[in-house]
Structures are given as C-alpha cells and as structure tokens.
Amino acid sequence: MTDYTTKVNEELQNWKRNIVKKSRLINRLSKKAQVKVNGMIPEKVHKVITESIKNMVKATLFGSNITAGKRVSTELSLFERDELLKGKLSAYRKTAVIEGAGTGAGGILLGVADFPLLLSIKMKFLFEAANVYGFDANEYEERLFMLHVFKLAFSSDEKRRDTFFIIENWEEEKQHIKDMDWHEFQQEYRDYIDLIKMFQLIPGFGAVVGAYANYNLLDQLGETAMNAYRLRLMNASC
C-alpha cells in the first residue's frame, strides 16, 4: 500500500467517525430552531425549493440536459484523481460564489432564483466527480449514487448515518434501490440550508451571505463527493 493510499484510508476513517458519531447537543438544538425558521420563510420560497428539487431529481435520473462528459483515463492514480477533482471544485466554487453574491444582492426575488441555479451547479459538479473517479455518469445506477452523495452532504445527522451506510455498501445496497424519494430528499435539503439562505433574502446584506453560503455549500459537497468516490474505489480494490 502506498503512503498516499494509507493517508486516504486514515482520512476516510476520520470522515466516517464524524458522520456516524452521535449528534452533539448544539446540532439537536439547531434542528429545533430550523423548524421555527421554516415558518418564517415566505411560502413562495418553499414552493420554489420544492419544485426545483423535484425537477433536479427527475432530470438527474432521467434527463439528458446534464452532459456526463468523458471519463478520465483509467491509468490515473488516486492522487492524480483527487488533485483533478480539487481543481474542478475550485472552478465550480468560484461560479457558485459569483452567482450567490449576484442573486443575494437583489433581495428576495433574486434570492429565490438562487435555489435552482445553485442546484444546477452542484449537480454538474457531481457529474464531473463521477467522471474523475472513472464511473460512467450516463448509467442510471451512477446517477442514483450521485443523488445519495448529495443527500449525504446535505441532510440531518440521522439521515446522514443511514445514507452513509448505503454508500459504504453500495454494491449490495444498490440492488434494493429503484428510485429516489424526492419528498424526503427535498425536506432534508431544505432544512439543511434554510437558516443560511434566509439571510440571503435580505437586500444589501444578502450579497455577502450568498457568496459565503455558496462557497461553503460547494466545499461541503466537494469533500463528501471526494470521500464517497474514494471509498468506492477502496472497497473495489479489497
């Protein structure tokens, strides 16, 4: 085993521990606060989010509007794949920051428009991630995997643990997964980002929040995607 593979294995173990450990009190309190925040956000915002996520799930599974691109060479090492993904994440993160700042500066109307735009950026990044690690993003099961990576990145602690189990045991679990429950999917995602994105709807203040929020949301997705695909490659090599 190379030094880099050993390093990645250690990082994966730390990542797993952070996901499966019991929720801290502050996280549980934040979840309660989240319920209150939901009631403060305008109904039209909730509708935009719900419809955007529903459309995103359907487009990811069945659509051809997101181009899968070309898988990278199978000869690349894990280190080279990781570095390639980091470069792509940097580019997508910049796009998300610019988009978040622009829509956040416009207050509630443009702030609402940020939801479907940011979803599109995130999904395009996941298609890139699949290609970087040598998986065919044109296949239905790979698109299901991407949605589970997305769910792992943006869910409550309980759902993250459940989703991590599926990802860790993907070859066995995928046999039992025919579709994605977009109702649960959208609820988890909405609850995860509501508190942050609510402040983005405030004119003037929203530009700073929008840029900062989108930067961190892409960072969270990038870390999750990298580790999820690393885990698959490690499991396949065992």
N, C-alpha and C positions, 0 to 999 in steps of 0.2 A: 504494500500500500504506500503510495507516495505521501510526502509531507503535506501536500495540498489536500489530498483526499482525507487524511487524518484530521486536518484543520476543519474541513467542511463537515465531517462527521461530528465533531465536537460542537460546531455551530448549530447543527441540526438537533442535537440532544438538548442544547440550551433553549432553542426555539420551541421544541416540544414541551419542555418543562414549563415555559412561560404560558403556553396555551392550556395545558391540562391542569395547572395548579388551581386551587380554589380561589374564587373571586374575592378580592380584597373588599373590605367594608366600604371604602370610598367608591368602588365600582358599583356596588349594590345600591348605595345611596344615589349615585349618578343616574342609575336606571330609573329610580323612583322620580327623580327630578325630570327625567326625559318624558315621562307620562304627562307631567304638567306642561312641559314645553309644547307637546303635541297639540294641546288645546289652545295654545296662544298663537299658533301659526295659522294664517288665513287658509280657509278651505280650498281655495283655488290652487294654493301651493301644494297641498296634499294631493289634489287631483292630478296636477302636472307630474308630480313624482310617481304616483301610482301608474299612470298611463305610460310614462316614459320607461319605467322598469318593465312593465308588461311587454311593451314593444321591443325593448332591448333583449329580453329573454327569448322572445319569439324569433327576432332577427338573428340572434346568435345561433340558435338551434337549427333554424330552417332557411334563413336568408342567405343571399349571395352578395349583399351590399357591402359586407366587410370582406375585403380580399385577404385571403390567408397568406399570400406571398409564397416565397420559396424557402424550403427548409435549408438550413446551413449544412455545410459539409459534415459528414459523419466522422471525419478524421480529426475534428477539433477536440482538444482536451477539455475537461471540465473547467479548468481555469480560464481557458480562452472563451468558453461559452458564458461563464459568469461575467467576464470583462466586457464581452459584447453586449450582454443584457444591461449592464450598468451604463454603457454608453447610450443605449436606446432609451433607458429610463430617464437619463438626464435630458434628452431631447423632448420626450413626452411631458416631463415635469415642467419644462420651460413653457411649452404650449399651454399646459393647464394653468400655470401662474398668470400668463398674459390674459387668458380667457377669463379667469376668476377675477382679476383686477378690473378688466373691462366691464364685465357684467355687474360686478359688485358696485362699481361707481355709479351705475344707473338706478340704484334703488330696487324697489320691489319688482318692477316689470322685467328688467333685465336680469335681476337676481333669480327670478323664477326660470328664465331662459337658460340659466347656467346648469340646471339639473340634467336635461337631456344632452347638452354639449359635453359635460364632464363624463357622463356615462359612456358616450361615444369614444372619448379619448381613452378611458380606462379599458374598454373592450378591445380597441385597436392595439393597445399595449399588450394585452394578454395574447392576442393572436401572434404578435411579434415574439413573445416569450416562448410560446409553443414551438415556433419555428427555430428559435435559437437553440433549444434543447433537443431538436431533432424529431419532434412529433408533428404529425400531419393534421393541421388545423382545419382541413376540409372534412375530416371524418366526424361523424355525429358524436361518437363517444368522447372525442377530444374536446369538442365544444361543450359537452356536459362537464368534463373535467374543469374547463376554464371557468364555468359558472360556479363550480364548487370552490375554486380558488378565490373567486370574487367574494363568495359568501363567507369563506374563512377569514378574509381580510376585514369584512365589514359586518360583523354580527356580534351578538351578546356573548358573554363568556360561555354560557351553556351550549348555545348553538355552535360556537367555535369548537368546543370539545367534540361534539357529535360530528361536525364536518371534518375535523382533523382525522378522526378515526376512518372515515370514508376515504380520504385522500391517502392516508398511510397504507390502507389496504385496498387500493384502487382496483387491482386486477381481479380481486374476489368480489368487491362491492359493486363494481360497475355492472355485473350481471343482473343485479336486482334493481337497477335504476333505469327507468324507461323515459322519464321526463323530469322537469324541474318544477316544483311547486312555487309558482311565481308569487302567489299570495303571501306565503311565508317569507320568500326571498325579499319582496319589496318592503315588508314590515320590518325585517331585521335591518335592511339597508337604511330605510327612512329613519328608524330610531337611532341608528349609529351616527348619522350626520346631521340630524335636525338642529341640535343645540348650536353647532358651529355655523351651519348655513343660515340660521335665523338671523344672526348678526349681519350676515352679508346683505340682507334685505334693507338695511338702514342706509339711506343716502349719505354719501360722503365717507362715513365710517366703513361702509361695505367693501370699498376697493381694497383696503388693507387686509380685512378679514378674508375676502375672497381669494386673494393671492396666497395668503398664508395657509388657508384651509386647503386649497387645491394642491399646494406643494406637499403638505403633509399627507393628504389622502393618496396622492400618487406614490409617495415614499412608502406608505403602509402597504399598498398594493404591490409595489416592486419587491419589497422584502418577502412578502408572502408568496408571490409567484416564483421568485428565485429558489426559495427553500422548498416549495412544493415540487418543482421540477427536479431539483437536486435529489429530493427524497425518492422520487420515482426512478431516477437513474441509479441511485444507490441500491434500491430494492431489486432492480432488474439485474444488477451485477452480482448479487449474492448467490 
